[in-house]
Each structure stands twice: as structure tokens, then as C-alpha cells.
Amino acid sequence: VSTQSTGTTVEQVPNTRLDLRRGVCKPPSGCPRDQECLVNTAEVASTALELRALSLSLHNVDYFVRVNSSASRLLSQAPPDGLVPGFINMKNWQYQASGGSYHAGPGIDSYYDYLLKQWLQSNKTAVRYRDAYLVAVRGIASRLVSRSQNFTVLGQSSGDDYNSEMHHLTCFIPGMLALGYHSGMPRWHLTLAEHLMRTCYYMVVSQPTGLSPETVYFDDSQLYTVNSQNVLRPEVAESLFLLHSVTGNPSYREWGWHIFQGYERSSRLCSGYSGLYDTQSSNYLYRIDRMESGFLSGTLKYLYLLFSDFDKRLLDNWLFNCHGHMLWKHAIPSSLTY
């Protein structure tokens, strides 16, 4: 964890840019030092599980203490409805919204996921994360979820305005809700997860390639593509794995198989798998000449687990971080608190 110095104190702010050659932190791209420096909320939030696990594995409390500082600051400034903006000012820890819009997609996603998982990582002792998670889910359900005749959509809210544009990235939410239900959260969390999962799956099967676009827009009866790229993201596969693990519903395996066939048909090359510029066409001219690491660490891993008959205690003893890496749930020494 790199830190940002503020006057005579050092706030435990994970910095998103580090000059390894000189060993110094750099402001985010395009952020002059004499102006506000903003980092994504998700980037700050998504160090918590990893650094606490590292601290426990190395028997070094330093990482644990550092991440507790940043996690506490995040919680203390969360709004009453639990929905956080997409940016944090590195100099003063103030949340800052982009265009006044709230959503659960890029730049915010893992903040919500890690509220639940920090509670689970603490063996359910850190109740402040559980409470913050419950508030956030209520906020998501009341302000970001809309229902029509055909779809349950996880969109965006700006004041009294609602936008039913939905990111593929937000499809981690059904899995998060299912894991929460498995861990003792209310039954309606699972019901919402199942409805959102159907929408996420429709984003897949609506495309000729069998792969979901990055962003879509819904009206009452139809889906429209906004950003037709696919970069091999793991979120749909992750949620299918978790929902199948929790419910045992075989439909989720069938949906996962359809997704895998889409990758085989539209993305597979002799040297790996390629993202697509346009999910409407599998023409090689529209392939992205890149395979994201998350396709191996997340997408294929979750599909493998979805199709395998693993020990169901996996969900009780391990946590998956936001990149699909597995972290053991250590016993927490009495000298350390969340």
C-alpha cells in the first residue's frame, strides 16, 4: 500500500499510481499536484481483503493496521443510504460523484462486494461491515433497481432521475447477494439476485456471438446495445457459480455452458481467447488483440467451479477477491480488531 502525505500526517490512502524507478507516488493521470487528485472508490476499497490476508499469513500487523485506517475512513463518510460516489479525493478523503450519478458499476463495484467479504473475513465479528452492507443493499434495491414487465435492471440514479443503462460489470451483484444470503442475510436478497441474474443472462443470449456487451440500455420490452465490446469479464460467470452453489438450481449450469460455448465459438484463437470490439459480429476484424488476465483468474475459474462437484464448504472457508483469487479465512488473533 502506498500512502499520500497530507501536511504532517500520513493518511493511509492507497495510491493508484506508483513510480517504481524513483519509489514515489504519482498523482492519477491528468491530475496536477496543485489540484484535486481523485481516485476510484473501488481502487481504494479493494485492497482490504488482500492486505489483511497478507498480514495474517506473514504474522505482520503493519498491513492490517494500515488497511483498517483506510477502511474506517471509507465507512465513516458513507452517505445514509449507503450509496457511495465513484471518486475519493486523495487529499481530504471526501467522496466526489461524477456528474452526480450513482451506480454499482465501474469505479464503485468492489466497494459493495468488500463490505460483505470483510465481515466474512472477520468470521462475522466485524459487525460494522455487515451493517454497512445491509444499508448499501437497501440503497441499491430502492434507488438503482427498476422492474418492468420483462426485466429487473440495475441502472443508475442521479437525483430524481433514473437511467436504465446497465453495465456488464454490475452482474457481480447477483453473486454477491447470493453469497450474502448463504451467510445469513435476508431471503429477499436471494430473490433479487435471481431476478438480476436472469437479466444478466439475457444480455448474453441477446447477442449473436453469445457474449455480453459491456453496456446495454433497457426499455420495458427490449434491450439496446450501448457499448458492444466484450473484454472477457468474469462477473456473469462468478454470479452463476455462486447462485448455483447456494441454490443448486441446474439452470445456472446450463446458462454457464451456453456462455462457455460463446467463448469457444466467438473468442477462441490458436494462442488463447480474444475480446471482441462488437458482440454483434465474430468477424476476426472485430477482435481485440488482447486477453485480459481476469479471463484466466476469474472467468474460466468460475466456469470450472460451476461445472465441478466441489465441496460446498468452499464458500465457508475461502473468499474470492475481486479478481477471482482465493483467500483463506484465517482465525483472527485477539490482538487484532477490525
Buried (B, 14 or more C-beta within 10 A) or exposed (E): BBBBEEEEEEBBBBBBBEEEEEEEBBBBEEBEEEEBBBBBBBBBBBBBBBBBBBBBEEEEBEBBEBBBBBBEBBBEEBEEBBBBBBBBBBBEBEBEEBEEBBBBBBBBBBBBBBBBBBBBBBEEEBEBBBBBBBBBBBBBBEBBBBEEEBBBBBBBBEEEEBBBBBBBBBBBBBBBBBBBBBBEBBEEBBEBBBBBBBBBBBBBBBBBBBBBBBBBBBEEEEBEBEEBBBBBBBBBBBBBBBBBBBBEBEBBBEBBBEBBEBBEEBBEEEEEBBBBBBBBBBEEEBBBEEBBEBBBBBBBBBBBBBBEEEEEEEBEEEBBBBEBBEBEBEEBEEEBEB
